[in-house]
Amino acid sequence: MGRLAMAPVTPAIGAEVSGVDLGRPLDDETFGALRDAWMDRLVLFFRDQTLDPAALQRLGRRFGPLHVHPQGDVEGREGVLRIHADRDSKTYAGRRWHADVTCDAEPPLASILHMHRVPEAGGDTLFASMYAAYEALSGPMRRLLDGLEAAHASEHNYAGYHGTAPEETRDGGYPAAVHPVVARHPATGRKALYVNEIFTTHIVGLEPAESRSLLDFLYAHIGQPRFQCRFRWRPDSVAMWDNRAAQHMALFDYWPETRSGHRVTVRGERPRPV
């Protein structure tokens, strides 16, 4: 596999990795090194990777069984989701800060995105550490959040924004779930904020105005640059992120050009309260 080299992107999150061919099966030593770096940096970036959908599936399955997206798969490819926007697109994926599919009772633990066509400029993806966002809060705020739960829904996103009919979805309906506002990472034991702009609708047990004010504060807090890194895509780049403790947002600033690739997500478990 060659010798791995890793360079941090920012102090909070992200590392660029070289010296590995993700299109080939990973040996145990290489996989272990990647997993350790991934646990530490939350998102890993790779350049010049040739991956067809079958190779992307194989890579995802190295981390666990694949998760099937509520909006379905690329035909005949379990767990593979097409990510595409062009001059005719009315919507696009990842328009606000979010973790993937937190509306599921057991959201994905990881996502791996391979972009094979990108605009000349623009279309970057931003990533943010929810460890860093949580740890930057005051003690009283952390104690308040540690005991709360929030509702996550999807109909407003999949039906309202993307126009996906119930019969077109994985389950014949739109998933919804309740998760802790702060979740404990099952591998590292660290606490991470677990609310996001796309799927979280309200905090359970609070009055509507209280819930809205607290969520608005948390979303503004999460969006601070000090918790973030930014990835500029090139053709055949890969980003692999920990969906349990990182959020991301994609920019659609490249119209009328095209941005296209495939993503797999790895099946996760119900988020753990602190």
C-alpha positions as CSV (number, residue, x, y, z in Angstrom):
1,M,0.0,0.0,0.0
2,G,2.9,2.4,0.4
3,R,3.8,4.6,3.3
4,L,0.9,6.6,4.7
5,A,1.5,10.3,5.3
6,M,-1.0,12.5,7.1
7,A,-1.1,16.3,7.4
8,P,-3.6,18.0,9.7
9,V,-5.8,20.6,8.0
10,T,-6.8,22.7,11.0
11,P,-6.2,22.2,14.8
12,A,-9.8,21.2,15.3
13,I,-10.5,18.8,12.4
14,G,-9.4,17.2,9.2
15,A,-6.3,15.5,7.8
16,E,-5.0,15.0,4.2
17,V,-3.8,11.5,3.6
18,S,-1.4,10.2,1.0
19,G,0.3,6.9,0.3
20,V,-2.8,4.7,0.0
21,D,-4.9,3.4,-2.9
22,L,-8.5,3.2,-1.7
23,G,-9.5,1.4,-4.9
24,R,-7.7,-1.7,-3.7
25,P,-8.5,-3.9,-0.6
26,L,-6.9,-2.4,2.5
27,D,-4.6,-4.6,4.5
28,D,-5.0,-4.7,8.3
29,E,-2.1,-2.4,9.0
30,T,-3.2,0.3,6.6
31,F,-6.8,0.0,7.8
32,G,-5.8,0.3,11.4
33,A,-3.7,3.4,10.7
34,L,-6.5,5.0,8.8
35,R,-9.1,4.2,11.5
36,D,-6.8,5.6,14.2
37,A,-6.3,8.9,12.2
38,W,-10.0,9.0,11.5
39,M,-11.0,8.7,15.2
40,D,-8.5,11.6,16.0
41,R,-9.2,13.9,13.1
42,L,-12.9,13.1,12.3
43,V,-12.5,13.6,8.5
44,L,-9.8,12.4,6.2
45,F,-9.2,13.6,2.7
46,F,-7.6,11.7,-0.2
47,R,-6.5,12.8,-3.7
48,D,-6.2,10.9,-7.0
49,Q,-8.4,8.0,-6.1
50,T,-9.9,5.8,-8.8
51,L,-13.1,4.2,-7.4
52,D,-16.0,2.7,-9.2
53,P,-19.2,2.0,-7.2
54,A,-18.1,-1.5,-6.5
55,A,-14.8,-0.3,-5.1
56,L,-16.6,2.3,-3.0
57,Q,-18.9,-0.3,-1.6
58,R,-15.9,-2.5,-0.7
59,L,-14.2,0.4,1.0
60,G,-17.4,1.3,3.0
61,R,-17.9,-2.4,4.1
62,R,-14.4,-2.4,5.5
63,F,-15.8,-0.2,8.2
64,G,-19.1,-2.1,8.6
65,P,-22.4,-3.0,6.9
66,L,-23.7,-0.4,4.5
67,H,-26.6,1.9,5.4
68,V,-29.3,2.4,2.9
69,H,-30.4,6.0,2.5
70,P,-34.1,6.8,2.9
71,Q,-34.2,8.2,-0.6
72,G,-32.8,4.9,-2.0
73,D,-29.7,3.7,-3.7
74,V,-28.2,3.9,-7.1
75,E,-30.0,1.0,-8.9
76,G,-28.4,-2.3,-8.2
77,R,-25.8,-0.8,-5.8
78,E,-26.6,-1.3,-2.1
79,G,-25.7,1.7,0.0
80,V,-24.5,3.8,-3.0
81,L,-26.1,7.3,-3.3
82,R,-25.5,9.6,-6.3
83,I,-24.5,13.1,-5.4
84,H,-25.1,15.4,-8.3
85,A,-25.9,19.0,-9.2
86,D,-25.8,20.8,-12.5
87,R,-27.2,23.8,-14.4
88,D,-30.7,22.2,-14.3
89,S,-30.7,21.3,-10.6
90,K,-33.4,22.9,-8.4
91,T,-32.1,21.4,-5.2
92,Y,-28.8,20.0,-4.0
93,A,-27.5,17.9,-1.1
94,G,-26.0,19.3,2.0
95,R,-27.2,22.9,1.8
96,R,-26.9,23.6,5.6
97,W,-24.9,22.3,8.5
98,H,-25.9,18.7,9.3
99,A,-24.8,15.1,10.0
100,D,-26.2,12.5,7.6
101,V,-29.6,11.0,8.1
102,T,-30.0,11.8,11.8
103,C,-33.7,11.3,11.2
104,D,-33.0,7.5,11.3
105,A,-33.3,5.7,14.7
106,E,-29.8,4.4,13.9
107,P,-28.0,7.0,11.9
108,P,-24.9,6.2,9.8
109,L,-21.6,6.1,11.7
110,A,-19.6,7.2,8.6
111,S,-19.9,8.6,5.1
112,I,-17.4,8.2,2.3
113,L,-17.8,10.6,-0.7
114,H,-15.9,10.2,-4.0
115,M,-16.2,13.1,-6.4
116,H,-15.3,12.3,-10.0
117,R,-16.5,15.6,-11.7
118,V,-16.1,19.0,-10.0
119,P,-16.4,22.6,-11.1
120,E,-13.3,24.6,-12.0
121,A,-13.9,26.6,-8.8
122,G,-16.4,26.4,-6.0
123,G,-18.4,23.4,-4.7
124,D,-16.2,23.1,-1.5
125,T,-17.4,21.2,1.5
126,L,-17.0,22.6,5.0
127,F,-16.6,20.2,8.0
128,A,-17.0,21.1,11.7
129,S,-16.0,19.2,14.9
130,M,-18.9,18.7,17.3
131,Y,-16.4,17.7,20.0
132,A,-14.8,21.2,19.7
133,A,-18.2,22.9,19.5
134,Y,-19.4,21.1,22.7
135,E,-16.1,21.7,24.6
136,A,-16.2,25.4,23.8
137,L,-19.5,25.9,25.6
138,S,-19.6,27.2,29.2
139,G,-20.0,24.7,32.1
140,P,-23.6,25.7,32.9
141,M,-24.6,25.4,29.2
142,R,-23.0,21.9,28.9
143,R,-24.8,20.8,32.1
144,L,-28.2,22.0,30.6
145,L,-27.7,20.3,27.3
146,D,-26.4,17.0,28.7
147,G,-29.9,16.1,30.0
148,L,-31.9,17.1,26.9
149,E,-33.3,15.2,23.9
150,A,-34.3,16.5,20.5
151,A,-36.6,15.4,17.7
152,H,-35.2,14.7,14.3
153,A,-37.5,14.5,11.3
154,S,-37.2,14.2,7.5
155,E,-40.5,14.9,5.7
156,H,-39.8,18.6,5.5
157,N,-36.4,17.8,3.8
158,Y,-37.1,14.8,1.6
159,A,-40.7,15.7,0.6
160,G,-40.7,19.5,1.1
161,Y,-37.3,20.3,-0.3
162,H,-36.3,17.4,-2.6
163,G,-39.9,16.5,-3.6
164,T,-39.5,12.7,-2.8
165,A,-42.9,11.0,-2.6
166,P,-43.5,8.5,0.2
167,E,-43.6,5.5,-2.2
168,E,-40.2,6.5,-3.5
169,T,-38.5,6.2,-0.1
170,R,-36.7,3.2,1.5
171,D,-39.5,2.5,4.0
172,G,-42.6,3.9,2.2
173,G,-42.5,6.9,4.5
174,Y,-40.3,9.6,6.1
175,P,-38.2,8.5,9.1
176,A,-38.2,10.4,12.4
177,A,-36.4,9.8,15.7
178,V,-35.5,11.3,19.1
179,H,-31.8,11.5,20.0
180,P,-29.8,13.1,22.9
181,V,-28.8,16.7,22.3
182,V,-25.3,15.7,23.4
183,A,-24.2,12.2,22.4
184,R,-21.2,10.2,23.8
185,H,-19.1,8.8,21.0
186,P,-19.1,4.9,21.3
187,A,-15.4,4.6,20.3
188,T,-13.7,7.6,21.9
189,G,-16.1,8.3,24.8
190,R,-16.0,12.0,24.1
191,K,-19.1,14.2,24.1
192,A,-20.4,15.8,20.9
193,L,-23.2,18.1,20.0
194,Y,-25.9,16.2,18.2
195,V,-28.4,18.7,16.8
196,N,-28.3,20.0,13.2
197,E,-30.1,22.5,10.9
198,I,-31.5,20.0,8.4
199,F,-33.1,17.3,10.5
200,T,-33.6,18.6,14.1
201,T,-37.0,20.1,14.6
202,H,-37.3,20.8,18.3
203,I,-36.0,20.0,21.8
204,V,-38.2,17.7,23.7
205,G,-39.9,19.1,26.8
206,L,-39.2,22.8,26.1
207,E,-41.8,25.4,25.1
208,P,-41.6,26.2,21.4
209,A,-40.0,29.6,21.9
210,E,-37.4,28.1,24.3
211,S,-36.6,25.3,21.9
212,R,-36.2,27.7,18.9
213,S,-34.0,30.1,20.9
214,L,-31.7,27.3,22.1
215,L,-31.4,25.7,18.7
216,D,-30.8,29.0,17.0
217,F,-28.0,29.6,19.5
218,L,-26.5,26.2,18.9
219,Y,-26.6,26.5,15.2
220,A,-24.8,29.8,15.3
221,H,-22.3,28.3,17.7
222,I,-21.7,25.3,15.5
223,G,-21.0,27.5,12.4
224,Q,-18.0,29.3,13.9
225,P,-14.9,29.0,11.8
226,R,-12.7,27.9,14.7
227,F,-14.4,24.5,14.7
228,Q,-14.0,24.0,10.9
229,C,-12.0,23.0,8.0
230,R,-12.7,23.5,4.3
231,F,-12.0,21.0,1.5
232,R,-11.5,22.1,-2.1
233,W,-12.4,19.2,-4.4
234,R,-10.5,18.0,-7.4
235,P,-11.5,15.2,-9.7
236,D,-11.2,11.8,-8.0
237,S,-10.9,13.2,-4.5
238,V,-12.4,11.3,-1.5
239,A,-13.6,12.6,1.9
240,M,-14.4,10.2,4.7
241,W,-16.0,11.6,7.8
242,D,-17.2,10.4,11.2
243,N,-21.0,11.1,11.1
244,R,-21.2,10.8,14.9
245,A,-19.0,13.8,15.8
246,A,-18.7,15.9,12.6
247,Q,-21.1,18.0,10.6
248,H,-20.7,19.3,7.1
249,M,-22.1,21.7,4.6
250,A,-21.7,21.7,0.8
251,L,-21.6,25.0,-1.2
252,F,-23.6,25.4,-4.4
253,D,-21.7,28.4,-5.7
254,Y,-20.7,26.9,-9.1
255,W,-23.8,27.2,-11.3
256,P,-24.0,26.4,-14.2
257,E,-21.1,23.9,-13.8
258,T,-21.5,20.3,-12.7
259,R,-20.5,18.6,-9.5
260,S,-21.0,14.8,-9.4
261,G,-19.9,11.7,-7.5
262,H,-21.1,8.8,-5.3
263,R,-21.3,8.3,-1.6
264,V,-21.7,5.3,0.7
265,T,-22.7,5.4,4.3
266,V,-21.9,2.8,7.0
267,R,-24.6,1.5,9.3
268,G,-24.4,3.0,12.8
269,E,-26.2,2.6,16.1
270,R,-28.6,4.6,18.2
271,P,-26.7,7.7,19.6
272,R,-25.7,7.2,23.2
273,P,-26.7,9.8,25.9
274,V,-24.0,11.1,28.1
